Structure formats: structure tokens, C-alpha cells
Amino acid sequence: MQKSGPAKWIILCGFILLSGCTNRFPNLFVAEEKMVSDCQYLDTISETSDPGKFVTDYQFVEYYDGELKVLERANHMAATHIVWVYNHPIGSSACAYRCVE
């Protein structure tokens, strides 16, 4: 039986730690309405979550399906900020803005 060296474990732990640090939408920030008063309004995005998905645990860290769809659409519009209107397991809505800094 081959012994695994400490270097393999360090590399494995490094990959695990780095995989949790990625931001899926690095150019998109959640804001409040007063923060985007001087920004260009793009659109109000509303999406529903997958009705076939059985959601029992409301404490998980992953995005709800509707929330992820809203973030993806805002990212495709080149929005820089979003203001959540509502964000529930069954659906989400947000206003997308483009702010020039």
C-alpha cells in the first residue's frame, strides 16, 4: 500500500478552499435604492423557481433557482447593481442598474 505524502494533502486542501472562494458574478453588487439613485435603470427582472424542485431546508447556502436566474439575467445585461424587490424560494425579483463609477 502506497503512503500519500503531505504535499498531496496540502494540494487537495488548497483546491477545496479555493473552490469555495469563487464569486459567480464578480461585477454584480447588491445595493439599496438610495445607492443607485444616480445610476441608469435597466429593467426589473422576475423569475420563478423550478416548481419540480422539492425545497425542504431553507438554511442551505446555495442560491434558490429563481435567485440564480435573476442574477444570471442581470449579469447578461451588464448590470453593475441590483436591488432586490423580493427573494423567496418560489421566485425572485430585482431591479437591475448600471452605475458608471
Backbone atoms as SQL, in Angstrom:
CREATE TABLE atoms (id INTEGER PRIMARY KEY, chain TEXT, resi INTEGER, resn TEXT, atom TEXT, x REAL, y REAL, z REAL);
INSERT INTO atoms VALUES
  (1, 'A', 1, 'MET', 'N', 0.834, -1.183, 0.000),
  (2, 'A', 1, 'MET', 'CA', 0.000, 0.000, 0.000),
  (3, 'A', 1, 'MET', 'C', 0.882, 1.251, 0.000),
  (4, 'A', 2, 'GLN', 'N', 0.585, 2.166, -0.896),
  (5, 'A', 2, 'GLN', 'CA', 1.391, 3.362, -1.049),
  (6, 'A', 2, 'GLN', 'C', 0.923, 4.434, -0.064),
  (7, 'A', 3, 'LYS', 'N', 1.889, 5.045, 0.617),
  (8, 'A', 3, 'LYS', 'CA', 1.546, 6.129, 1.549),
  (9, 'A', 3, 'LYS', 'C', 1.450, 7.428, 0.767),
  (10, 'A', 4, 'SER', 'N', 0.467, 8.219, 1.114),
  (11, 'A', 4, 'SER', 'CA', 0.335, 9.510, 0.439),
  (12, 'A', 4, 'SER', 'C', 1.113, 10.555, 1.224),
  (13, 'A', 5, 'GLY', 'N', 1.875, 11.319, 0.501),
  (14, 'A', 5, 'GLY', 'CA', 2.720, 12.322, 1.128),
  (15, 'A', 5, 'GLY', 'C', 1.928, 13.543, 1.574),
  (16, 'A', 6, 'PRO', 'N', 2.520, 14.346, 2.445),
  (17, 'A', 6, 'PRO', 'CA', 1.831, 15.543, 2.932),
  (18, 'A', 6, 'PRO', 'C', 1.586, 16.572, 1.832),
  (19, 'A', 7, 'ALA', 'N', 2.412, 16.554, 0.792),
  (20, 'A', 7, 'ALA', 'CA', 2.220, 17.515, -0.302),
  (21, 'A', 7, 'ALA', 'C', 0.899, 17.276, -1.015),
  (22, 'A', 8, 'LYS', 'N', 0.507, 16.021, -1.185),
  (23, 'A', 8, 'LYS', 'CA', -0.770, 15.711, -1.828),
  (24, 'A', 8, 'LYS', 'C', -1.937, 16.230, -1.013),
  (25, 'A', 9, 'TRP', 'N', -1.839, 16.093, 0.306),
  (26, 'A', 9, 'TRP', 'CA', -2.923, 16.567, 1.166),
  (27, 'A', 9, 'TRP', 'C', -2.995, 18.090, 1.186),
  (28, 'A', 10, 'ILE', 'N', -1.859, 18.743, 1.137),
  (29, 'A', 10, 'ILE', 'CA', -1.844, 20.211, 1.119),
  (30, 'A', 10, 'ILE', 'C', -2.468, 20.720, -0.181),
  (31, 'A', 11, 'ILE', 'N', -2.112, 20.089, -1.301),
  (32, 'A', 11, 'ILE', 'CA', -2.684, 20.489, -2.592),
  (33, 'A', 11, 'ILE', 'C', -4.184, 20.243, -2.609),
  (34, 'A', 12, 'LEU', 'N', -4.619, 19.100, -2.103),
  (35, 'A', 12, 'LEU', 'CA', -6.041, 18.779, -2.062),
  (36, 'A', 12, 'LEU', 'C', -6.804, 19.789, -1.204),
  (37, 'A', 13, 'CYS', 'N', -6.267, 20.118, -0.036),
  (38, 'A', 13, 'CYS', 'CA', -6.928, 21.103, 0.837),
  (39, 'A', 13, 'CYS', 'C', -6.954, 22.484, 0.183),
  (40, 'A', 14, 'GLY', 'N', -5.893, 22.812, -0.545),
  (41, 'A', 14, 'GLY', 'CA', -5.856, 24.091, -1.246),
  (42, 'A', 14, 'GLY', 'C', -6.939, 24.199, -2.302),
  (43, 'A', 15, 'PHE', 'N', -7.135, 23.138, -3.079),
  (44, 'A', 15, 'PHE', 'CA', -8.205, 23.133, -4.081),
  (45, 'A', 15, 'PHE', 'C', -9.579, 23.243, -3.438),
  (46, 'A', 16, 'ILE', 'N', -9.776, 22.570, -2.332),
  (47, 'A', 16, 'ILE', 'CA', -11.067, 22.627, -1.641),
  (48, 'A', 16, 'ILE', 'C', -11.339, 24.040, -1.138),
  (49, 'A', 17, 'LEU', 'N', -10.328, 24.677, -0.552),
  (50, 'A', 17, 'LEU', 'CA', -10.513, 26.039, -0.045),
  (51, 'A', 17, 'LEU', 'C', -10.743, 27.034, -1.170),
  (52, 'A', 18, 'LEU', 'N', -10.009, 26.906, -2.259),
  (53, 'A', 18, 'LEU', 'CA', -10.170, 27.834, -3.375),
  (54, 'A', 18, 'LEU', 'C', -11.498, 27.667, -4.088),
  (55, 'A', 19, 'SER', 'N', -12.038, 26.462, -4.109),
  (56, 'A', 19, 'SER', 'CA', -13.316, 26.250, -4.785),
  (57, 'A', 19, 'SER', 'C', -14.452, 26.952, -4.060),
  (58, 'A', 20, 'GLY', 'N', -14.331, 27.163, -2.776),
  (59, 'A', 20, 'GLY', 'CA', -15.367, 27.858, -2.019),
  (60, 'A', 20, 'GLY', 'C', -15.244, 29.368, -2.079),
  (61, 'A', 21, 'CYS', 'N', -14.156, 29.886, -2.629),
  (62, 'A', 21, 'CYS', 'CA', -13.915, 31.326, -2.638),
  (63, 'A', 21, 'CYS', 'C', -14.283, 31.994, -3.954),
  (64, 'A', 22, 'THR', 'N', -14.814, 31.267, -4.887),
  (65, 'A', 22, 'THR', 'CA', -15.133, 31.869, -6.173),
  (66, 'A', 22, 'THR', 'C', -16.462, 32.606, -6.099),
  (67, 'A', 23, 'ASN', 'N', -16.515, 33.751, -6.730),
  (68, 'A', 23, 'ASN', 'CA', -17.738, 34.532, -6.830),
  (69, 'A', 23, 'ASN', 'C', -18.275, 34.349, -8.232),
  (70, 'A', 24, 'ARG', 'N', -19.482, 33.874, -8.337),
  (71, 'A', 24, 'ARG', 'CA', -20.047, 33.559, -9.640),
  (72, 'A', 24, 'ARG', 'C', -20.325, 34.807, -10.477),
  (73, 'A', 25, 'PHE', 'N', -20.640, 35.913, -9.810),
  (74, 'A', 25, 'PHE', 'CA', -20.940, 37.169, -10.505),
  (75, 'A', 25, 'PHE', 'C', -20.084, 38.282, -9.886),
  (76, 'A', 26, 'PRO', 'N', -18.811, 38.387, -10.263),
  (77, 'A', 26, 'PRO', 'CA', -17.915, 39.331, -9.592),
  (78, 'A', 26, 'PRO', 'C', -18.219, 40.803, -9.855),
  (79, 'A', 27, 'ASN', 'N', -18.906, 41.133, -10.942),
  (80, 'A', 27, 'ASN', 'CA', -19.172, 42.534, -11.282),
  (81, 'A', 27, 'ASN', 'C', -20.573, 42.978, -10.890),
  (82, 'A', 28, 'LEU', 'N', -21.293, 42.165, -10.137),
  (83, 'A', 28, 'LEU', 'CA', -22.675, 42.452, -9.776),
  (84, 'A', 28, 'LEU', 'C', -22.774, 42.601, -8.268),
  (85, 'A', 29, 'PHE', 'N', -23.272, 43.762, -7.829),
  (86, 'A', 29, 'PHE', 'CA', -23.361, 44.051, -6.408),
  (87, 'A', 29, 'PHE', 'C', -24.808, 44.246, -5.991),
  (88, 'A', 30, 'VAL', 'N', -25.148, 43.795, -4.807),
  (89, 'A', 30, 'VAL', 'CA', -26.480, 44.020, -4.245),
  (90, 'A', 30, 'VAL', 'C', -26.454, 45.384, -3.560),
  (91, 'A', 31, 'ALA', 'N', -27.464, 46.199, -3.856),
  (92, 'A', 31, 'ALA', 'CA', -27.489, 47.564, -3.346),
  (93, 'A', 31, 'ALA', 'C', -28.868, 47.894, -2.791),
  (94, 'A', 32, 'GLU', 'N', -28.953, 49.059, -2.180),
  (95, 'A', 32, 'GLU', 'CA', -30.232, 49.624, -1.752),
  (96, 'A', 32, 'GLU', 'C', -30.602, 50.728, -2.730),
  (97, 'A', 33, 'GLU', 'N', -31.863, 51.122, -2.722),
  (98, 'A', 33, 'GLU', 'CA', -32.340, 52.099, -3.708),
  (99, 'A', 33, 'GLU', 'C', -31.582, 53.420, -3.661),
  (100, 'A', 34, 'LYS', 'N', -31.261, 53.910, -2.478),
  (101, 'A', 34, 'LYS', 'CA', -30.568, 55.201, -2.394),
  (102, 'A', 34, 'LYS', 'C', -29.145, 55.127, -2.947),
  (103, 'A', 35, 'MET', 'N', -28.573, 53.926, -3.015),
  (104, 'A', 35, 'MET', 'CA', -27.218, 53.766, -3.541),
  (105, 'A', 35, 'MET', 'C', -27.185, 53.839, -5.065),
  (106, 'A', 36, 'VAL', 'N', -28.315, 53.604, -5.725),
  (107, 'A', 36, 'VAL', 'CA', -28.357, 53.586, -7.192),
  (108, 'A', 36, 'VAL', 'C', -29.167, 54.755, -7.755),
  (109, 'A', 37, 'SER', 'N', -29.320, 55.815, -6.976),
  (110, 'A', 37, 'SER', 'CA', -30.140, 56.944, -7.429),
  (111, 'A', 37, 'SER', 'C', -29.543, 57.653, -8.644),
  (112, 'A', 38, 'ASP', 'N', -28.222, 57.622, -8.806),
  (113, 'A', 38, 'ASP', 'CA', -27.568, 58.277, -9.946),
  (114, 'A', 38, 'ASP', 'C', -27.214, 57.296, -11.062),
  (115, 'A', 39, 'CYS', 'N', -27.744, 56.097, -11.004),
  (116, 'A', 39, 'CYS', 'CA', -27.405, 55.056, -11.978),
  (117, 'A', 39, 'CYS', 'C', -28.498, 54.915, -13.032),
  (118, 'A', 40, 'GLN', 'N', -28.145, 54.258, -14.117),
  (119, 'A', 40, 'GLN', 'CA', -29.092, 54.021, -15.204),
  (120, 'A', 40, 'GLN', 'C', -29.923, 52.780, -14.883),
  (121, 'A', 41, 'TYR', 'N', -31.242, 52.947, -14.867),
  (122, 'A', 41, 'TYR', 'CA', -32.151, 51.817, -14.648),
  (123, 'A', 41, 'TYR', 'C', -32.218, 50.988, -15.919),
  (124, 'A', 42, 'LEU', 'N', -32.037, 49.667, -15.802),
  (125, 'A', 42, 'LEU', 'CA', -32.080, 48.794, -16.974),
  (126, 'A', 42, 'LEU', 'C', -33.407, 48.065, -17.100),
  (127, 'A', 43, 'ASP', 'N', -33.796, 47.345, -16.063),
  (128, 'A', 43, 'ASP', 'CA', -35.006, 46.536, -16.156),
  (129, 'A', 43, 'ASP', 'C', -35.335, 45.956, -14.787),
  (130, 'A', 44, 'THR', 'N', -36.597, 45.547, -14.619),
  (131, 'A', 44, 'THR', 'CA', -36.995, 44.762, -13.466),
  (132, 'A', 44, 'THR', 'C', -37.068, 43.313, -13.912),
  (133, 'A', 45, 'ILE', 'N', -36.323, 42.469, -13.250),
  (134, 'A', 45, 'ILE', 'CA', -36.216, 41.063, -13.640),
  (135, 'A', 45, 'ILE', 'C', -36.980, 40.226, -12.622),
  (136, 'A', 46, 'SER', 'N', -37.874, 39.389, -13.106),
  (137, 'A', 46, 'SER', 'CA', -38.631, 38.482, -12.237),
  (138, 'A', 46, 'SER', 'C', -38.501, 37.064, -12.773),
  (139, 'A', 47, 'GLU', 'N', -38.251, 36.136, -11.889),
  (140, 'A', 47, 'GLU', 'CA', -38.124, 34.730, -12.268),
  (141, 'A', 47, 'GLU', 'C', -38.768, 33.867, -11.187),
  (142, 'A', 48, 'THR', 'N', -39.262, 32.714, -11.609),
  (143, 'A', 48, 'THR', 'CA', -39.798, 31.749, -10.650),
  (144, 'A', 48, 'THR', 'C', -38.836, 30.585, -10.539),
  (145, 'A', 49, 'SER', 'N', -38.845, 29.960, -9.390),
  (146, 'A', 49, 'SER', 'CA', -38.001, 28.789, -9.193),
  (147, 'A', 49, 'SER', 'C', -38.634, 27.581, -9.852),
  (148, 'A', 50, 'ASP', 'N', -37.848, 26.565, -10.026),
  (149, 'A', 50, 'ASP', 'CA', -38.318, 25.323, -10.627),
  (150, 'A', 50, 'ASP', 'C', -39.389, 24.701, -9.734),
  (151, 'A', 51, 'PRO', 'N', -40.636, 24.584, -10.210),
  (152, 'A', 51, 'PRO', 'CA', -41.698, 24.045, -9.352),
  (153, 'A', 51, 'PRO', 'C', -41.521, 22.561, -9.051),
  (154, 'A', 52, 'GLY', 'N', -40.690, 21.882, -9.816),
  (155, 'A', 52, 'GLY', 'CA', -40.457, 20.470, -9.566),
  (156, 'A', 52, 'GLY', 'C', -39.404, 20.214, -8.502),
  (157, 'A', 53, 'LYS', 'N', -38.714, 21.290, -8.097),
  (158, 'A', 53, 'LYS', 'CA', -37.667, 21.149, -7.099),
  (159, 'A', 53, 'LYS', 'C', -38.309, 21.090, -5.710),
  (160, 'A', 54, 'PHE', 'N', -37.971, 20.106, -4.949),
  (161, 'A', 54, 'PHE', 'CA', -38.535, 19.945, -3.610),
  (162, 'A', 54, 'PHE', 'C', -37.633, 20.654, -2.614),
  (163, 'A', 55, 'VAL', 'N', -38.087, 21.788, -2.107),
  (164, 'A', 55, 'VAL', 'CA', -37.292, 22.584, -1.183),
  (165, 'A', 55, 'VAL', 'C', -37.810, 22.340, 0.228),
  (166, 'A', 56, 'THR', 'N', -36.994, 21.724, 1.053),
  (167, 'A', 56, 'THR', 'CA', -37.407, 21.480, 2.436),
  (168, 'A', 56, 'THR', 'C', -36.550, 22.233, 3.427),
  (169, 'A', 57, 'ASP', 'N', -35.280, 22.430, 3.115),
  (170, 'A', 57, 'ASP', 'CA', -34.371, 23.073, 4.044),
  (171, 'A', 57, 'ASP', 'C', -34.102, 24.492, 3.563),
  (172, 'A', 58, 'TYR', 'N', -34.563, 25.480, 4.309),
  (173, 'A', 58, 'TYR', 'CA', -34.397, 26.877, 3.907),
  (174, 'A', 58, 'TYR', 'C', -33.082, 27.456, 4.409),
  (175, 'A', 59, 'GLN', 'N', -32.213, 26.652, 4.967),
  (176, 'A', 59, 'GLN', 'CA', -30.972, 27.134, 5.534),
  (177, 'A', 59, 'GLN', 'C', -29.757, 26.873, 4.650),
  (178, 'A', 60, 'PHE', 'N', -29.945, 26.274, 3.466),
  (179, 'A', 60, 'PHE', 'CA', -28.772, 25.948, 2.662),
  (180, 'A', 60, 'PHE', 'C', -28.191, 27.193, 2.018),
  (181, 'A', 61, 'VAL', 'N', -26.925, 27.119, 1.661),
  (182, 'A', 61, 'VAL', 'CA', -26.199, 28.287, 1.196),
  (183, 'A', 61, 'VAL', 'C', -26.331, 28.525, -0.300),
  (184, 'A', 62, 'GLU', 'N', -26.690, 27.526, -1.046),
  (185, 'A', 62, 'GLU', 'CA', -26.826, 27.680, -2.488),
  (186, 'A', 62, 'GLU', 'C', -27.956, 28.656, -2.812),
  (187, 'A', 63, 'TYR', 'N', -27.877, 29.247, -3.990),
  (188, 'A', 63, 'TYR', 'CA', -28.927, 30.147, -4.437),
  (189, 'A', 63, 'TYR', 'C', -30.194, 29.355, -4.719),
  (190, 'A', 64, 'TYR', 'N', -31.341, 29.993, -4.515),
  (191, 'A', 64, 'TYR', 'CA', -32.575, 29.406, -4.997),
  (192, 'A', 64, 'TYR', 'C', -32.547, 29.503, -6.511),
  (193, 'A', 65, 'ASP', 'N', -33.299, 28.667, -7.167),
  (194, 'A', 65, 'ASP', 'CA', -33.312, 28.620, -8.622),
  (195, 'A', 65, 'ASP', 'C', -33.715, 29.979, -9.209),
  (196, 'A', 66, 'GLY', 'N', -34.749, 30.605, -8.656),
  (197, 'A', 66, 'GLY', 'CA', -35.197, 31.904, -9.162),
  (198, 'A', 66, 'GLY', 'C', -34.174, 32.994, -8.932),
  (199, 'A', 67, 'GLU', 'N', -33.513, 32.961, -7.795),
  (200, 'A', 67, 'GLU', 'CA', -32.486, 33.953, -7.480),
  (201, 'A', 67, 'GLU', 'C', -31.317, 33.843, -8.456),
  (202, 'A', 68, 'LEU', 'N', -30.914, 32.638, -8.749),
  (203, 'A', 68, 'LEU', 'CA', -29.812, 32.426, -9.686),
  (204, 'A', 68, 'LEU', 'C', -30.181, 32.905, -11.086),
  (205, 'A', 69, 'LYS', 'N', -31.420, 32.656, -11.501),
  (206, 'A', 69, 'LYS', 'CA', -31.869, 33.120, -12.824),
  (207, 'A', 69, 'LYS', 'C', -31.852, 34.644, -12.899),
  (208, 'A', 70, 'VAL', 'N', -32.282, 35.311, -11.827),
  (209, 'A', 70, 'VAL', 'CA', -32.270, 36.779, -11.795),
  (210, 'A', 70, 'VAL', 'C', -30.834, 37.284, -11.889),
  (211, 'A', 71, 'LEU', 'N', -29.932, 36.704, -11.121),
  (212, 'A', 71, 'LEU', 'CA', -28.532, 37.130, -11.154),
  (213, 'A', 71, 'LEU', 'C', -27.905, 36.892, -12.526),
  (214, 'A', 72, 'GLU', 'N', -28.216, 35.773, -13.160),
  (215, 'A', 72, 'GLU', 'CA', -27.674, 35.493, -14.492),
  (216, 'A', 72, 'GLU', 'C', -28.191, 36.482, -15.523),
  (217, 'A', 73, 'ARG', 'N', -29.484, 36.791, -15.475),
  (218, 'A', 73, 'ARG', 'CA', -30.046, 37.756, -16.439),
  (219, 'A', 73, 'ARG', 'C', -29.470, 39.149, -16.234),
  (220, 'A', 74, 'ALA', 'N', -29.300, 39.560, -14.975),
  (221, 'A', 74, 'ALA', 'CA', -28.704, 40.869, -14.699),
  (222, 'A', 74, 'ALA', 'C', -27.258, 40.910, -15.177),
  (223, 'A', 75, 'ASN', 'N', -26.553, 39.832, -15.011),
  (224, 'A', 75, 'ASN', 'CA', -25.172, 39.760, -15.468),
  (225, 'A', 75, 'ASN', 'C', -25.096, 39.849, -16.997),
  (226, 'A', 76, 'HIS', 'N', -26.028, 39.218, -17.708),
  (227, 'A', 76, 'HIS', 'CA', -26.051, 39.287, -19.175),
  (228, 'A', 76, 'HIS', 'C', -26.405, 40.680, -19.677),
  (229, 'A', 77, 'MET', 'N', -27.126, 41.451, -18.866),
  (230, 'A', 77, 'MET', 'CA', -27.463, 42.829, -19.241),
  (231, 'A', 77, 'MET', 'C', -26.328, 43.796, -18.958),
  (232, 'A', 78, 'ALA', 'N', -25.253, 43.300, -18.372),
  (233, 'A', 78, 'ALA', 'CA', -24.114, 44.117, -17.949),
  (234, 'A', 78, 'ALA', 'C', -24.510, 45.078, -16.835),
  (235, 'A', 79, 'ALA', 'N', -25.408, 44.629, -15.982),
  (236, 'A', 79, 'ALA', 'CA', -25.784, 45.427, -14.813),
  (237, 'A', 79, 'ALA', 'C', -24.638, 45.400, -13.811),
  (238, 'A', 80, 'THR', 'N', -24.493, 46.483, -13.081),
  (239, 'A', 80, 'THR', 'CA', -23.462, 46.525, -12.039),
  (240, 'A', 80, 'THR', 'C', -24.063, 46.364, -10.650),
  (241, 'A', 81, 'HIS', 'N', -25.338, 46.731, -10.498),
  (242, 'A', 81, 'HIS', 'CA', -26.007, 46.654, -9.201),
  (243, 'A', 81, 'HIS', 'C', -27.424, 46.113, -9.380),
  (244, 'A', 82, 'ILE', 'N', -27.903, 45.414, -8.371),
  (245, 'A', 82, 'ILE', 'CA', -29.301, 45.002, -8.334),
  (246, 'A', 82, 'ILE', 'C', -29.890, 45.377, -6.988),
  (247, 'A', 83, 'VAL', 'N', -31.170, 45.699, -7.009),
  (248, 'A', 83, 'VAL', 'CA', -31.929, 45.975, -5.789),
  (249, 'A', 83, 'VAL', 'C', -33.041, 44.939, -5.734),
  (250, 'A', 84, 'TRP', 'N', -32.996, 44.090, -4.718),
  (251, 'A', 84, 'TRP', 'CA', -33.998, 43.028, -4.601),
  (252, 'A', 84, 'TRP', 'C', -35.359, 43.613, -4.270),
  (253, 'A', 85, 'VAL', 'N', -36.369, 43.212, -5.029),
  (254, 'A', 85, 'VAL', 'CA', -37.756, 43.554, -4.739),
  (255, 'A', 85, 'VAL', 'C', -38.309, 42.501, -3.790),
  (256, 'A', 86, 'TYR', 'N', -38.124, 41.245, -4.155),
  (257, 'A', 86, 'TYR', 'CA', -38.425, 40.129, -3.258),
  (258, 'A', 86, 'TYR', 'C', -37.539, 38.955, -3.648),
  (259, 'A', 87, 'ASN', 'N', -37.292, 38.086, -2.684),
  (260, 'A', 87, 'ASN', 'CA', -36.438, 36.931, -2.920),
  (261, 'A', 87, 'ASN', 'C', -36.923, 35.801, -2.018),
  (262, 'A', 88, 'HIS', 'N', -37.713, 34.923, -2.601),
  (263, 'A', 88, 'HIS', 'CA', -38.306, 33.806, -1.868),
  (264, 'A', 88, 'HIS', 'C', -37.959, 32.497, -2.568),
  (265, 'A', 89, 'PRO', 'N', -38.126, 31.371, -1.892),
  (266, 'A', 89, 'PRO', 'CA', -37.832, 30.086, -2.543),
  (267, 'A', 89, 'PRO', 'C', -38.667, 29.821, -3.798),
  (268, 'A', 90, 'ILE', 'N', -39.856, 30.413, -3.896),
  (269, 'A', 90, 'ILE', 'CA', -40.693, 30.157, -5.068),
  (270, 'A', 90, 'ILE', 'C', -40.438, 31.127, -6.214),
  (271, 'A', 91, 'GLY', 'N', -39.767, 32.232, -5.960),
  (272, 'A', 91, 'GLY', 'CA', -39.482, 33.190, -7.008),
  (273, 'A', 91, 'GLY', 'C', -38.725, 34.388, -6.487),
  (274, 'A', 92, 'SER', 'N', -38.143, 35.136, -7.419),
  (275, 'A', 92, 'SER', 'CA', -37.333, 36.298, -7.058),
  (276, 'A', 92, 'SER', 'C', -37.546, 37.407, -8.073),
  (277, 'A', 93, 'SER', 'N', -37.342, 38.636, -7.612),
  (278, 'A', 93, 'SER', 'CA', -37.433, 39.794, -8.498),
  (279, 'A', 93, 'SER', 'C', -36.461, 40.852, -8.024),
  (280, 'A', 94, 'ALA', 'N', -35.834, 41.528, -8.981),
  (281, 'A', 94, 'ALA', 'CA', -34.878, 42.572, -8.651),
  (282, 'A', 94, 'ALA', 'C', -34.850, 43.606, -9.765),
  (283, 'A', 95, 'CYS', 'N', -34.508, 44.826, -9.409),
  (284, 'A', 95, 'CYS', 'CA', -34.296, 45.901, -10.388),
  (285, 'A', 95, 'CYS', 'C', -32.814, 45.944, -10.709),
  (286, 'A', 96, 'ALA', 'N', -32.499, 45.979, -11.993),
  (287, 'A', 96, 'ALA', 'CA', -31.102, 45.986, -12.448),
  (288, 'A', 96, 'ALA', 'C', -30.693, 47.412, -12.826),
  (289, 'A', 97, 'TYR', 'N', -29.483, 47.804, -12.421),
  (290, 'A', 97, 'TYR', 'CA', -28.956, 49.136, -12.696),
  (291, 'A', 97, 'TYR', 'C', -27.543, 49.020, -13.222),
  (292, 'A', 98, 'ARG', 'N', -27.156, 50.016, -14.041),
  (293, 'A', 98, 'ARG', 'CA', -25.775, 50.134, -14.488),
  (294, 'A', 98, 'ARG', 'C', -25.231, 51.455, -13.958),
  (295, 'A', 99, 'CYS', 'N', -24.229, 51.340, -13.104),
  (296, 'A', 99, 'CYS', 'CA', -23.622, 52.519, -12.493),
  (297, 'A', 99, 'CYS', 'C', -22.234, 52.737, -13.075),
  (298, 'A', 100, 'VAL', 'N', -21.965, 53.956, -13.508),
  (299, 'A', 100, 'VAL', 'CA', -20.647, 54.305, -14.003),
  (300, 'A', 100, 'VAL', 'C', -19.931, 55.019, -12.867),
  (301, 'A', 101, 'GLU', 'N', -18.839, 54.433, -12.422),
  (302, 'A', 101, 'GLU', 'CA', -18.108, 54.976, -11.269),
  (303, 'A', 101, 'GLU', 'C', -17.109, 56.000, -11.715);
